[in-house]
Amino acid sequence: MLKAVVKKIVRKDHWRFLSWYRSYFGLPPAIHAYFHLLWNGGIGCAPNKLTGGSVFLRPGTTDQNVYHEIFIEEEYNIDLGNPKFIVDAGAHIGLSSVFFASKYPKAIVVAMEPEASNFNMLLLNARLHRNIKPIRAGLWSRKAHLRIQDSNVPTWSFRVSEDPSGPGMPGVGIRDVLSDFNVSQIDVLKMDIEGSELEVLNAHDSWIDSVTALIIELHDRFQPGCSEALARAISGHSYDRSRSGESTVITNLKRIAT
């Protein structure tokens, strides 16, 4: 009876957040998180168990699914050695960037996200991590103007395409990132960019030898040919290949001497 009354009072998105939080952390922490949500203008928070701090989420959205993948299933808890320079392409609201920045506090984490609402949340999540460098841009084969193709989709599913007709959003290539940060090597390149990896992988000649580890979610369902493009990019190299969640993981990537 009490639950039914409370459910009528609480906003639907807040109720979904409250139910989700309770399922993972119990009722008392969920109640505390709900009051924190109200106090902070409708922005929810959840634990970052790597630091004892918190990360921020939009309640009742796919942000909760992303949190589950990263902090519950630990999709990026992979043996990556001791990376110093990490590029997180398709950073969404920054949860993967926070994970990397927390696990590797001495590494620079370049967090790339083109979509405005996601990027604003990324800035919020990055503010307690000085080693996260947010960039509002999409990873592409080169510098270009991009546009969002499908705005009426969940926030983790935005896809981009090139838009030469207007300013749009910036797209940058991997060589541009290396140049902008004055580095020669990317220790970890994480790509979850909803099909744009085809464009990036097709330009692999310009960057593949600058990457030691690649964590990539392939979206052949959006852009047929992504898997084949990855195979072409890493041909002529030795590497270790594995899976973690939805990601293909390529580590110890080295060109085979000929």
URGI-V258364 format. One record per pair of residues at least 4 apart in sequence whose ideal C-beta (glycine too) atoms are under 6 Angstrom apart, sorted by the first residue. I is the first residue (numbers start at 1). J is the second residue. D is the distance in Angstrom with one decimal. If there is no record, write none. Layout:
{{I | J | D} {I | J | D}}
//
This chain:
{{6 | 10 | 5.9} {7 | 15 | 5.8} {10 | 14 | 5.1} {10 | 15 | 4.7} {13 | 59 | 4.9} {13 | 60 | 2.9} {14 | 59 | 5.5} {16 | 60 | 3.9} {17 | 44 | 5.1} {17 | 59 | 3.4} {17 | 60 | 5.4} {18 | 30 | 5.5} {18 | 34 | 5.2} {20 | 64 | 5.1} {21 | 25 | 5.7} {21 | 30 | 4.2} {21 | 33 | 5.0} {22 | 27 | 5.4} {22 | 30 | 3.9} {25 | 29 | 4.2} {36 | 45 | 5.8} {37 | 44 | 4.7} {43 | 56 | 5.3} {44 | 57 | 4.6} {44 | 59 | 4.4} {45 | 54 | 4.2} {45 | 56 | 5.4} {46 | 55 | 5.8} {46 | 57 | 6.0} {46 | 67 | 5.6} {48 | 53 | 4.8} {48 | 54 | 6.0} {48 | 55 | 5.1} {50 | 102 | 3.8} {50 | 103 | 5.9} {51 | 102 | 4.9} {55 | 95 | 5.7} {55 | 98 | 5.5} {55 | 125 | 5.5} {56 | 124 | 5.0} {56 | 125 | 5.5} {57 | 63 | 4.1} {58 | 63 | 4.9} {62 | 154 | 4.3} {62 | 155 | 5.8} {62 | 156 | 4.8} {63 | 93 | 5.8} {66 | 92 | 5.9} {66 | 95 | 5.4} {66 | 156 | 5.8} {67 | 71 | 5.4} {67 | 95 | 6.0} {68 | 72 | 4.6} {69 | 73 | 5.3} {69 | 75 | 5.0} {70 | 95 | 4.9} {70 | 96 | 5.6} {70 | 99 | 5.2} {73 | 245 | 6.0} {75 | 244 | 5.4} {75 | 245 | 3.6} {76 | 96 | 6.0} {76 | 99 | 5.5} {78 | 244 | 5.6} {78 | 249 | 5.8} {80 | 188 | 5.5} {80 | 213 | 5.5} {83 | 104 | 5.6} {83 | 107 | 5.1} {83 | 187 | 3.4} {83 | 188 | 4.8} {84 | 107 | 5.3} {84 | 187 | 5.7} {85 | 108 | 5.3} {85 | 183 | 5.3} {85 | 186 | 5.7} {85 | 187 | 5.3} {86 | 100 | 5.2} {86 | 107 | 5.3} {86 | 109 | 4.7} {86 | 188 | 4.4} {87 | 110 | 4.8} {87 | 177 | 6.0} {87 | 186 | 5.3} {87 | 189 | 5.0} {88 | 96 | 5.4} {88 | 97 | 4.7} {88 | 109 | 5.9} {88 | 111 | 4.9} {88 | 190 | 5.0} {89 | 112 | 4.8} {89 | 139 | 3.9} {89 | 191 | 4.8} {89 | 193 | 5.5} {90 | 192 | 4.0} {90 | 193 | 4.1} {91 | 97 | 5.0} {91 | 111 | 4.0} {91 | 112 | 5.8} {91 | 113 | 4.5} {91 | 122 | 5.7} {92 | 118 | 5.4} {92 | 156 | 5.6} {93 | 118 | 5.4} {93 | 121 | 3.7} {93 | 122 | 5.4} {94 | 98 | 5.7} {94 | 111 | 5.7} {94 | 122 | 3.7} {94 | 125 | 3.7} {94 | 126 | 5.4} {97 | 101 | 6.0} {97 | 109 | 5.1} {97 | 111 | 3.9} {97 | 132 | 5.1} {98 | 102 | 6.0} {98 | 125 | 5.4} {100 | 104 | 5.9} {100 | 109 | 4.9} {101 | 109 | 4.8} {101 | 129 | 4.3} {101 | 131 | 5.1} {101 | 132 | 5.0} {108 | 131 | 5.7} {109 | 131 | 5.8} {109 | 132 | 4.9} {110 | 133 | 5.0} {111 | 122 | 5.8} {111 | 132 | 5.4} {111 | 134 | 4.8} {112 | 135 | 5.0} {112 | 137 | 5.5} {112 | 139 | 5.7} {113 | 118 | 5.1} {113 | 119 | 4.8} {113 | 122 | 5.2} {114 | 137 | 6.0} {114 | 138 | 3.9} {114 | 160 | 5.9} {114 | 169 | 4.7} {115 | 158 | 4.8} {118 | 155 | 5.7} {119 | 136 | 4.7} {122 | 126 | 5.9} {122 | 134 | 5.4} {123 | 134 | 5.7} {126 | 132 | 4.1} {126 | 134 | 5.2} {137 | 170 | 4.4} {137 | 172 | 5.0} {138 | 146 | 4.9} {138 | 160 | 4.9} {138 | 171 | 4.7} {139 | 193 | 5.7} {139 | 200 | 5.7} {140 | 144 | 5.2} {140 | 171 | 3.4} {140 | 199 | 5.7} {141 | 173 | 5.6} {141 | 199 | 4.8} {141 | 200 | 5.9} {141 | 203 | 3.7} {142 | 173 | 4.4} {143 | 172 | 5.7} {143 | 176 | 5.9} {144 | 162 | 5.2} {144 | 171 | 4.0} {145 | 163 | 5.1} {145 | 167 | 6.0} {145 | 168 | 4.0} {146 | 160 | 4.4} {146 | 168 | 5.3} {146 | 169 | 4.8} {146 | 171 | 4.4} {147 | 163 | 3.9} {147 | 168 | 4.6} {148 | 158 | 5.5} {149 | 159 | 4.6} {149 | 161 | 5.3} {150 | 159 | 5.6} {153 | 157 | 4.3} {159 | 194 | 4.5} {159 | 195 | 5.7} {160 | 196 | 6.0} {163 | 168 | 4.3} {172 | 176 | 4.2} {174 | 207 | 3.9} {175 | 206 | 5.4} {175 | 207 | 5.8} {178 | 183 | 5.6} {185 | 210 | 5.7} {186 | 210 | 5.8} {186 | 211 | 4.9} {187 | 212 | 5.1} {188 | 213 | 4.8} {189 | 211 | 4.9} {189 | 214 | 5.2} {190 | 215 | 4.4} {191 | 197 | 5.1} {191 | 216 | 4.5} {192 | 217 | 4.4} {193 | 197 | 5.5} {194 | 219 | 5.7} {195 | 219 | 4.3} {195 | 222 | 3.5} {195 | 223 | 3.8} {197 | 201 | 5.6} {197 | 226 | 5.5} {198 | 223 | 4.4} {198 | 225 | 5.8} {198 | 226 | 5.0} {198 | 229 | 5.4} {201 | 229 | 3.8} {201 | 230 | 5.7} {201 | 233 | 4.9} {202 | 229 | 5.6} {204 | 208 | 4.3} {204 | 233 | 3.6} {208 | 233 | 5.3} {209 | 255 | 5.7} {212 | 253 | 5.8} {213 | 251 | 4.6} {214 | 250 | 4.2} {215 | 247 | 5.1} {215 | 249 | 5.4} {216 | 248 | 5.3} {217 | 246 | 5.0} {217 | 247 | 5.2} {218 | 226 | 4.5} {218 | 227 | 5.4} {219 | 226 | 5.8} {220 | 224 | 5.5} {220 | 226 | 4.9} {220 | 227 | 5.6} {225 | 229 | 5.7} {234 | 239 | 5.9} {236 | 256 | 5.8} {237 | 253 | 5.6} {237 | 255 | 5.3} {238 | 254 | 5.3} {238 | 256 | 5.6} {239 | 250 | 5.1} {239 | 252 | 5.8} {239 | 253 | 4.7} {240 | 251 | 4.8} {240 | 252 | 5.1} {241 | 250 | 5.7} {242 | 249 | 4.7} {244 | 249 | 5.4}}
//
